[in-house]
Amino acid sequence: MSNNHSESTSIEARNTTTKADVANEVYELGGLTKRAAVDIVDLVFEIVKKELEAGEVVKISRFGNLDVRDKPPRMGRNPLTGTESPISARRSVRFKASETLKDRLNATPVTPEELGQTPE
């Protein structure tokens, strides 16, 4: 694996989860071979990419929606120098969490340490 975590570390215990981590979790929980788990995860992400490239909205029940937004060209400003420069038109992916996901995320209180603050 490309991260610094041990093989047995659960997804919940890390700050960053990679595609390899997800495939490993599918392998451990799904009773599949590692190769099959990697292939399935790769296939799911390829399908999501294909649908987004085609301009489709990807709706994942109890998780959220992914869609593509077209952003027009605009003028930007370098925050260090104040110099204006054009930013070209582009497409970006937007994620909107489902109410179910929001509820799960908000069910556990966030500690000051998780926010990078020291408790007083």
PEFEN-V575925 format. One record per pair of residues at least 4 apart in sequence whose C-alpha atoms are under 8 Angstrom apart, sorted by sequence separation. I is the first residue (numbers start at 1). J is the second residue. D is the distance in Angstrom with one decimal. If there is no record, write none. Layout:
I&J&D / I&J&D
This chain:
5&9&6.4 / 9&13&6.5 / 10&14&7.4 / 17&21&5.9 / 18&22&6.5 / 19&23&6.2 / 20&24&6.1 / 21&25&6.2 / 22&26&6.2 / 23&27&6.1 / 24&28&6.2 / 25&29&6.0 / 26&30&5.2 / 27&31&6.0 / 28&32&7.6 / 32&36&6.1 / 33&37&6.2 / 34&38&6.2 / 35&39&6.1 / 36&40&6.1 / 37&41&6.2 / 38&42&6.0 / 39&43&6.0 / 40&44&6.2 / 41&45&6.3 / 42&46&6.1 / 43&47&6.2 / 44&48&6.3 / 45&49&6.1 / 46&50&6.1 / 47&51&6.2 / 48&52&6.2 / 49&53&6.0 / 50&54&6.3 / 51&55&6.5 / 52&56&5.2 / 60&64&5.4 / 78&82&5.0 / 79&83&7.9 / 97&101&6.1 / 98&102&6.2 / 99&103&6.0 / 100&104&6.3 / 101&105&6.1 / 102&106&6.1 / 103&107&6.0 / 104&108&7.4 / 110&114&6.4 / 111&115&6.7 / 112&116&6.3 / 113&117&5.3 / 9&14&7.7 / 17&22&7.1 / 25&30&7.9 / 26&31&7.9 / 27&32&5.3 / 32&37&6.1 / 51&56&5.2 / 52&57&6.6 / 59&64&6.1 / 60&65&6.1 / 77&82&5.6 / 78&83&5.3 / 97&102&6.4 / 110&115&7.4 / 112&117&4.9 / 113&118&6.0 / 1&7&8.0 / 11&17&6.5 / 26&32&7.5 / 27&33&6.2 / 51&57&7.3 / 52&58&7.1 / 59&65&4.5 / 77&83&5.5 / 78&84&6.4 / 112&118&6.2 / 113&119&7.2 / 27&34&5.4 / 51&58&7.0 / 58&65&5.5 / 59&66&6.6 / 77&84&4.4 / 78&85&7.6 / 112&119&6.0 / 57&65&6.8 / 58&66&5.0 / 76&84&5.6 / 77&85&6.1 / 5&14&7.9 / 27&36&7.9 / 57&66&5.8 / 58&67&6.4 / 75&84&6.5 / 76&85&5.3 / 11&21&7.2 / 24&34&7.0 / 27&37&5.2 / 48&58&6.8 / 57&67&4.7 / 75&85&5.7 / 76&86&5.9 / 11&22&7.9 / 23&34&7.5 / 26&37&5.7 / 56&67&6.8 / 57&68&7.5 / 75&86&4.5 / 76&87&6.1 / 55&67&7.4 / 56&68&7.8 / 74&86&5.9 / 75&87&5.7 / 24&37&7.1 / 55&68&6.4 / 73&86&7.3 / 74&87&5.3 / 11&25&7.7 / 23&37&5.3 / 24&38&7.6 / 52&66&7.7 / 73&87&5.6 / 74&88&6.7 / 10&25&7.9 / 23&38&5.0 / 52&67&6.4 / 53&68&8.0 / 73&88&4.6 / 74&89&7.5 / 52&68&6.3 / 72&88&7.3 / 73&89&4.1 / 23&40&7.9 / 72&89&4.6 / 73&90&7.5 / 2&20&8.0 / 20&38&7.4 / 23&41&5.9 / 71&89&5.6 / 72&90&6.8 / 1&20&6.7 / 22&41&7.4 / 70&89&7.4 / 71&90&5.3 / 1&21&7.8 / 70&90&6.0 / 71&91&5.9 / 70&91&4.5 / 71&92&7.4 / 19&41&7.5 / 69&91&5.5 / 70&92&6.6 / 68&91&6.4 / 69&92&5.3 / 68&92&5.6 / 69&93&6.2 / 68&93&4.6 / 69&94&6.9 / 67&93&5.6 / 68&94&6.1 / 66&93&6.7 / 67&94&5.4 / 66&94&5.6 / 67&95&6.7 / 66&95&4.6 / 65&95&5.7 / 66&96&6.6 / 64&95&6.9 / 65&96&5.2 / 64&96&5.5 / 65&97&6.5 / 64&97&4.2 / 65&98&7.3 / 63&97&6.1 / 64&98&4.3 / 63&98&5.3 / 62&98&5.8 / 61&98&7.7 / 62&99&7.4 / 63&100&6.9 / 64&101&7.5 / 62&100&5.3 / 63&101&5.5 / 62&101&6.2
